[in-house]
Amino acid sequence: MMLQPASTLFESELELRYFRLFSDRIAVEICPYFNPDAWSQMILQACMSEASIRHAAIAIGALGKTYEMAQAGRCPVSGETIMLDMDRLPAPGTTRESRTRLGSISDDTAYSEAYMHHRQALEQYDKAIKRMRNDISSGSQSLRTALITCIIVICFEAIHGNHESAAGQLQSGLKLIQQWVAGQQRSLQYHPQGFASPAPEVVEDFLVQSFGRMEIQSMSVFDPRKIEVHSALKHEGKETIQAMPAQFVSIDQARVYLDLITRRLMHFTSSIHVPRNAGASLDLPKMPPPPTNREQVTPWNDVIHPMPWCDGKIPLSNTSSALSSSPLIIEQESHATELKNWTTAFAPLLTFSQASGGQDAISALTMSISAIASQISLRAAFFINESAYDIFIPEFHQIVNLSSNLLQLQSSRSRSRSSPSPSPDSNHSTGTGGNNEPLIHFAFDIGVVPPLYLVIVKCRDRKLRRQALKLMEENPRREGVWDSVTTVALGRWVIGLEEEGTRRFSSASPHSNPSPSCHPSPSPSHASSTESTRSRTVSRGPGASPGLREDGWGRAGRYGSIGSPNHIYGDEDEEDMELVIPEEMRVRKAAMRFDLLERRANLGCLQMDVEQKRFVQKSEVFTW
């Protein structure tokens, strides 16, 4: 794409270089799972005409250069790939020992340059926000510009680590486009949200579809809307799905239909459960202080937010009667049929894409993983105990195998690229040059993190859930509102609680026979009040493996020390390999409240206390 002279669009040569880094490399990296051409074209064209979007793109380019100076997130102490925390980058003059302890750059020259790039990023972002507000107040900003600005602001906030601001922007954008779509006169029969634009001359299909995917992303972690809203939206697009082709001809076509089906089934499952964020507003609450050691009586529904979708199902009081109602079961089967028909229509394209390799193979694998995770979520809509998830062992294997293949393909494509990024400093360059690993490890779309988390917390096959955990640890990334570091911490903590609880359960009940077909857990409506258990802050150094508890997952030193993840995944004795988690020890309502800027996450869950015969709330503070 030809750029206009710097004197016309850019205030300095430095701005131009940041923008070129964004346009030549980062704009593509933000969309690693699908062809980024449509995304890149939309954003870059908007940058040429809108100063607010251009300044935001420049800011992201400066963030990318900061990551590059930090060796793409590699810790100088251990060489481990980490998520760089921008606000933890201390000012010049900080001792090298302090910078090393924080996992920052050890080289003084590279460190000073990284700090400069970060300051430039914040200044450019401030310019973008001020220009955006001026355009809004003057009435000169179109709907399309507002939506694109919202997207690129979400990207900046998510890359920078301010996930709460990113989530707030996401909700604002969804509200904006939903109000616009609702005001159109055209029938929604073939223009449901996320499928096609009711007025493509105003807002093109691609932009409408992007916000449809953002709604899915939002529902996967938090959703402040009432049940009545989901009950209405679950019907949207039914006629469109009924007219779905018997065989897809392109990745884009398959993706649009899968998004629509996923939105519908997520609205269905949300319509039959108590909202996970009941009472939450769009102004997301701040992270609460670390839990204290004092005991607290907590109702079942009082859990930490946000909550991953697979742990957020709290049945309505009338769910028991609803389970036997024919209309609800028929509706569930109808959604299952839609997903099955999509899988059949996609099968030939999946086979062809995998054989061809490249970007189409990555996209096809991503959709396959998403479809399997959606299938599990739908079929588990009425589960009343955790052991019921054992029927999904084949699907869990598929998720892990497909995710492994996808990540290997991505890694191979990164190594094959030969596009060293330009240095914004023409006199001195300390960048990584030929290192073609992603600069920012951020994807605008959801890919592998939520499905792998589903395996980690719901699968009772010890080897399989550890494989999923290892994949996520070795491929750190942020996918929209999901962060792999905090997700790994929560998953590892859940595994530790369940395995330690199982050993205690076996010791307390020597004649018990914990098996996959365990007794159902007490219904949430009959569960006794919970209490908070002792929690501690677990600090991790730059080379640490996230989430390892100080008690060693139940046996001190058994799974290796902090920073020795190979011991965690190594061969274990026969007793451990045969360890089966009984229903009584399964964790419920795993949730987290995290702050990426502070590098801290409050973890919470419910687990049965065998002696007290009631659920107790357990908590942990994870820092990294």
N, C-alpha and C positions, 0 to 999 in steps of 0.2 A: 504494500500500500504506500503510495507516494505521500510524503509529508509536505505541508506547506513550509515556507521559510520560518526559521525559528523566531525571527523578529515579529512575525504575524501572530503566532499562537503561543509562543513560549517566552518567558521573561528572561531566560538565561540558557546558556548551553548546557548547564547542569540539569535543568528541567527537561530539556530535549533528550538527554541521555537516559534519565530515569524513565521517560515515556517510551523510549525505544526498548529498554529492557522489559517494560511491561508488555508492549505490543509484540515484540519478537519472541518472547519466551514465556512470561508469566501468564498472559491471557490464555495460552494453550494449556499450561500446566494446571490451571484452575479447573479444567474439564478433562480429567484423565480417563474417565470411563466412557465417554462418548465423543463423537467427532466434534471438535471445538469450532469448526468453521463458521456456523451460524452465530454462535455466541461471540466469537472474536469480531466478526463483521459488524454485528449490532453495536458492540461496545466501542469499537474503534471509530465507527462512523459518528456515534454520539459524541465522542471525544473531540472530533473536529468541529462540531457545531455548538457544543455546550461547555462553557468554562468550568462549571461545577463538576461535571463528570471527568473532564480532562485533569483537573487538579487532584481528584480522587485517584485516578489512574496513575498519575505521577507519584502520589503518596505510596501507592502499592508498589510501584517500581523501586522507590527508596527503601521500603521494607525488604523487598527482594534483595537489594544490594547489601542491606544489613545482614541478612541471612548468609549471603555469599561470603561476607567478611568473617562470619562465624563458622566458616567451613561447612555450610549447609546444615548446621545444627549438630556438628560432631564435637563431642566433648574432648578438649585437648588432653585430659587426664587419662580417660579410659578408651577413647576412640568410639564410644557408643553414640549412636544416632539419637538425639534428643529433640524435643520440641523447644526451640529457643524462646525464652520469655523476654519480650522487648522491655517491659518496665523493670526488669531485674538487671538491665544493663547499666551499671553504675557509671557515674561521670568520670572523665579523665582525672587522674590524680589518685584514684583508688589504688591501693597496693595490689601488686600482682598476686599475692597470696589470697587476698579477698576475692579477686576476680576468678582465680582458679577454684576457690571453694564454691562459688556460685555457678560454676560451669561456664564461665565467660571465656573470652579469648585471652590467651596467654601472651601473644605477641603484642608488644606495645604499639607498634605502628598500625598493625591491622586492627587492634582494639580501638585506637583513636579514630580511625576511619569509620569503623562500624558505628561508633557513637555519633559521628557527624551525620552519617546517612540516616540514623534513627531520628535525630533532631529535624532533619529535612523532611522526613516522612510526616512527623507531627505538624510541622508548619504548613505543608501542602494540604494536609487533611483539614486543618483549621480554615484554610482559604476555601476549600471545597464546601464546607458547611456554611460559611458566611455567604458565599455566592449563592448557594442553594436557598438560604433563607431570604436573601434579597429578591431572588427570582419569584419565590412564592408570594412574598408580600406585595410585589408589583404586579402580580397576576400574569407574568410573562412565561411561566413554566407550563408546558403542556402536560397532559396526563402521561403520555409516553415517556417524556423526559423525566417526570417524577418517578415512574416505575423503574427506569434504567438507573437513575441516581440511587434509588433504594437498594437495588441489587449490588451496585458497586460499593456502597457504604457498608452493606452487610459483609461483603468480602473483606474490606479493610478491617472492620471491627473483629471479625472472626480470626483473620490472620494475626492481628495484633494481640489477640487473647481476651478481648473484652466481649465475652459471649453473651452477657446480659444485654448490652447495647445492641448486639447483632440480633438477639431474639426480639427485642423491642422493635427494631426496624423491620424485621420479618413480619411481625404482626401488623404493623402500620401499613406495609405494602399489601398484605392480604386484604385488609379492610378496604383499602383504596380501590383495588381491582374488583373486589366483590360488590362494592357499591356501584361501580361503573357497569358491571355486567348486569346487575339487577335492574338498572335503569334503562337498558336497551329494550327495544320493542320486539326484536326478533325472538322467535321461539327458542327455548333452551333444549328442545328435543334433540337437535343435532349440534347444539353449541353449548354443551355442559362445561362447567369451569375446568380449565386445564386441557380441554380437547381441541377447541377451535375458538377463534375470536368472533363474537357476534357483529363486530364492525372492524374488519381487518384494515380498512383504510385509516382508522384511528390508531389502533393497537394491533400489531400483526400477531398471527397465530403463535409464533415461536415465543413471544413475550408472555402471552396468556398461558401457554403450556409451562413456561418456566415457573410462573407463580402457582400453577397447579401442583407442580412437584414440590414447591416450597411449603404448600399446605400439608402434603404428606410428611415432609420433614418435620414440620411443627407438631403434627399429631403424634409423631413417633416418640416425642419426649414430653411435651407439655401442650395442653389445649384448654384454654379458659372458657370455652363456649359451653353452653348449657346442653343438656340431653335433648331438649326440644329442637335445637339447631341441627344436631346430628341426625335426629329422626327425620327431619325434612330433607337434608342433603343426601342421605343414603339412597334416595330414589333417583337422584339426578344422573342422567346419562343412561338410564336403563334401555331406552329405545335405541340409542347409538350402539350399545354393546350387542343388542340383538341383531343388528345389521353388520356386525364385525365380519370381515372376510374369512373364508375358510383357510386361507393360506396367506401369510404376509409376504410382501415383495421387497421390503426394505427394513433396516434397523429402525429408522425413524418412525415408520408406520407401526411397527410392533411396540415401540416404546410408548407412543401416545395411548394406545389401547391398554397397555399394562398399567400405565399411570391412572387412567380412568377407573379401571377395575380395582386397583389398590385403594384409591380414594373412597370408592363406594363401600368396599368391605371394611375399611377402617372407620367410616362413619357408622356402619352397622354395628361393629363391636363396641364403639363408643356410645351408641344409643341404648345399649342394654346393661351398662355398668355405671356406677357412681363416678362422676368426673374425678379424674386423678388430681386435678388442681381446683377442687371445689372452693369457690370464694376467691380465687386468684384474679388479679386484675392485669391489664396490659402493662402496667407499671410494675415490672417484676420485682419482688422483694429482694432485699439484700441478703447476702449469706449470713446465717445466724452465727453467733459466737460458738466456739468449741464446746461440746457437751461437758458438763461437770460430772463429778463422781457421785453426786447425790442421787438417790433413787427418785424416779418420777413415775407417776401413774399416767399412762397415755392411752387414749382410746385407739381402737384398731385403725380407724381411718386417718389418724393424725400422723402423717409420715412426711419425710423430708422431700422437697421438690427440687429439681424435676425428677420424674420417675420414668424410666424406660417403658415403652408400651407393653412389653411382655410381662412386666411386673406390676402394671397399673390397674389390673382388673379387680374391682371390688363389686361383687354382684349386688344388684338392687334387692331391696327387702322382699320383693315378690318374684325373685328369680326362680325359686323352687317351683312355683306354680307355672311360671313362664316356660320352664323347660319342657313341660308336658303339653304346652299349647301348640297346636298344629301350625298356625301361621308363622310363628317364630322359627320353628325348625325348617319349614318349607323355605323361608327366606334365607336361612343359612345355606341350605342345599342349593338354592338358586345362585348365590354368590360363588359357591364351590364349582358349580357347573360353568359359570363364566370364566373362572380361572382355569378350569380344565380345558375348555374350548380354546382359550388363548395359548395354552401350552401345546395343544395339538397343532394349532395354526403356526406356531413358532418353530416347531421341531425341524422342518426342512431347512429353514434359515439358520438355525443354531448349528446344524451339522455342516452346512456349507461355510458358515463364518469360521467355525473352529478349524476346518480344513484349510481355509485361506490364510488364517492367522492375521496378525496386525491389529489395527484399531477395531475392526469389525468383530474379531474374536473377543477382544476385551469387552466390548459393548454387549455382545451376546451372553457372555458369561455373567456379566453384571446383572442383566435382566433375569437370567435363570436363577441366580442366587436370590434376587428379590422376590421372584414368584414363589420359590420354595418357602421362604420366610413368611410370606403372606398366607400361603396355604396353612402353615403351622398355626399362625395367629388366628385364622378363621376357624379351623377345626378345634382349637383349644378355647373357643369363646365361652363355652359353658363348663369348662373343667372346674371341679371343686377340690381337687387335690393335685399335688405336684407329681406324684408317681404316674399320673395319666400321660405325662409327656414321654414316657418310655416307648410309646408306640411310634415315636418320631425318630428312633435311632437311625433308620435308613436315610431319612431326610437330613439329619444332623451330619451324617457321613458325606452326603452330597454337598452340603454347604461348605464343609471343611475342604473337601477335595477340589471343588470348583474355585473356592477362594484361593487356594494354594496355586492352582493353575493360572488364575487371573493375575495374582501378584508376581508370579514368575514372568508372565508375558510383559507386564509393565516394567519390570526390572530389565528385561532384555531390550525393550524399546528404548529405555533411558540410556543404556550402554551404547546402543547403536547410533544415537544421535550425535552429531558433531556440530554443535552450535554454541561455541563459547560466547558468553555474554560480554557486552562492551562495558568498560569501566567508566563510571561517571567522572573519574579523575583522569584527565588526559596526561598529566605529568607523572602520576604514580599509580600503579595498579597492583594490588595484592590479592586480587580475586582468585577464584579457583580455576578460572580459565577453562580447561578442557573437561572439568568435572561436570558431567551431564545429569547428575542426580537432581531431582526437583529442588528448586530453591526454597520453597515455602511449605511443602508437604501439606497443602490445603486443597480440598476439592469442594466445589460448590454443591455437588450432588452427593447423595448417600450411595455408598458402594458396599464395602465389606464390614465396616465396624458394627452396625446393629445386628446383622445376621450372625457374625461370629460371637458377639455378646450373648445372643440367644442360645447358642450352643453351650457357652461357658456356664451360664446360670441354670439352664434347664436340662442339660444332658447329664445322665448319671454314669456314663461310660468314662472312667477316670482318664484313660489314655486319650480319648477323643476330645474331651473338654480341655485337656492340657495342650493338645495340638492346636486347638483354636486359640488358646491363650498365647501360645508361642508365636503363631502367625501375626497376631496383633502387636505383640511386643517387638518383633523384629521388623515390623513395617509401620512405625509410628506415623500418624497423620491426623488431621482434623477433617471431618466430613460434615460440612454445614455446622449444625449445632452439636454434633457428636465429636468428642475428643478421645482418642485412643488411650492416652495415658491415664486419664481418670476412669475410663471404662475398664481398663485392665486392672486398676486398683480395686474397683468394686467387684469385678469378677473373681479376682484372686482372693479377696476377703471372703466372699461367699463360699468358695471352695474350701477355704481353711475352716470356716465355721461348720460346714456340713461334715467334713471329715473328722474334725475334732469331736463334734457332737456324736458322730456315729461310734467312735471308740468309747466315749463315755457311756453311751446308750448300751453298747455291748457289755461293758464292764458292770453296769448297774443291773442289767438283765441277762445274766449268763445263760438262761434257758430260752432267751428270745431268738427268733430266727429272722433277722431283717432280710427281706428279699424284695425284688422288684414289685411284687404284688402285695404291697403293704396296705394297712388299713387307712382309710381316708382320714384326713386331718379334720379337726373340729371346724364347723362352719364359722366364718368370720363373725356372723351375727351372734353366735353363742360363745365366742372366745372371751375369756376374762380379760380384765384390764392388764396392761403391760407395764413393764418397768424398764428403766434404763440400766444397762450394765456398765461396769467400769470401762472407761475408754481412755486411750492414751494418744499422744501425738507421736507418729512414727516418722521421723525425719529421714530423708534419703539423700545420700551424696550424689554427685554427678554420675557415678558409674553404677548406681544401685538399680536393682530390679524393682519396679513399682509394686507396692502393696504387700510385701513380705511382712508378716507380723512378727513381733518380738518373741512370741512364744513358738515360733518355728512351725506354724501350721499344725500345732498339736504335739509335736515331738521335737524338742529342742535340737537343732542341728541336723535333723533327719533329712531335710530337703536342701541342705547346703546353706552357706552363709549369704548375706546380702552381697550382691554383686557377682554371685556365682550361679547364674541361671541354668547352666548346663546340668547341675546337680538336680535341679527341680524336674527336668524332663528326662533324666537318665533312667536306667533300669532300676526297678524297685523289687523288693522281695515278694514272695508269693502271697504273703498275708495282705500286703498293701494292694497288690493287683486285684485281689478278690474282694476288696472292701466295697460293699454295696451300701449306698445311702438309703436308709429306711425312710418311709414317709414321715415318721415322727421327727426326723432331724432335718427335713428340707426347709430351706430358708424361704420366707415369704416377703413380699413387698420390698425387695431390694431397691434402694433409692440413694440418691446422692445430691448434695448441694455443693457445687464446686466454684472456685474462683481461680481462673487461669492466671490472672495477673499476680495474685498472692501465692500461687502454687500451693493451694490447699483445697482439700475436699472433705466435707463431712459425709460420712457413710452411715447408713442406717438400714435396719431390716427387722423382721420379726422371726423368732425361732422358738420352738417349743422347749420349755424347761420340763424335762421328764419328771423330776422329783415334785415340782409344783403343779404339774399337769395343766399348765397354761402357757400361752404365748408371752414372751417377754421381748421388749424392744432392746436391740443391741446397737451399739454405735462405735464408730472409730473415726479418728482424724488422720487423714493421709496428707503428707506434705512431700514435695519433691524439689 
